[in-house]
């Protein structure tokens, strides 16, 4: 069943936020309420098996990544609302049901209905909407399971499905440290190069670095070089979560040792292979590397991104390499940084030139302690909804009435999380 009305606890929270925003910009509160209610009322479906299915928005499938980001801002309320906590726990259970089905898939159908990209040249099943392998698709469900535990103290979702899924995640990440041994391949018959892997579906060549390989970015566009640095950063963080879970809740020293070893190897790989020089000669993080000397200086709007490193918990926002990276990303050295009459920020190869993403701009706001900068970003987002009162995928910096994806739940909830962050309401980590 879906939510027919907003739960009382959520309505009270929305009313509190509306009150808080009056002095700063009442539009923030209006859009916050629109977005915060929209996700519950339009994307959440609670199933008879006590699991939860979440639509990404205008696509009838559930992404492991998006679904986590869509419910994350509800966690502070779930600490006091058992039913909301149960809904989120149901999502964790659904996510690990899917991971156990295929840890290489990124998006799934509600049932085995053969919907989605069934003609792709990879190991499809009727349950899978899309099978683009992305590291972050495995990071996000672990993150949600951990944050739910931190917010509520609940541990029931650390069930056998969770434990089996963790075993599969660790195996995939270890396997993909040497991609030449991988069973995964992916090709799509398409004119759009970003939607298919080269070299017989294996992607461009890589050397071993300690990092773990990813076929695709969180934008669902292919990686140019196989080691996607922000996703490896995210893996480092969630491997720490797993070490804590398997020490304090599910005592299994062998899993702890395995997670810590993998974390150390990936992090060492980032430090050795993913730190490069920008045009000014400063040390920054590359976006992608291949271990063969090739790398890209850029960022993408979807999270994990380089901009999001402190938000994810990989480093502090005052880290000098991060600060140099951030400055580079917010400059023309990043090919996806755009400035226009109404807005400025980071866009994506996934959308047209001069379109910035509310997701990226929200992350920009959540990774600075400068309150005036957070306010500037919130004011800009509130002024560029194209009259819809909701966030979009991408917005034209010169014309906010031109945007992609009218209904995009992830972007809506990132705006909400930035408003909460402005008022020092943060998800426990």
Beta strands, then each sheet from edge to edge (+ up, - down):
strand 1: 44-46
strand 2: 52-54
strand 3: 62-63
strand 4: 107-108
strand 5: 128-130
strand 6: 227-228
strand 7: 275-277
strand 8: 283-285
strand 9: 288-289
strand 10: 295-296
strand 11: 337-339
strand 12: 344-346
strand 13: 355-356
strand 14: 394-396
strand 15: 399-404
sheet 1: 1+ 2-
sheet 2: 3+ 4- 5+
sheet 3: 6+ 9- 10+
sheet 4: 7+ 8-
sheet 5: 11+ 12-
sheet 6: 13+ 14- 15+
end
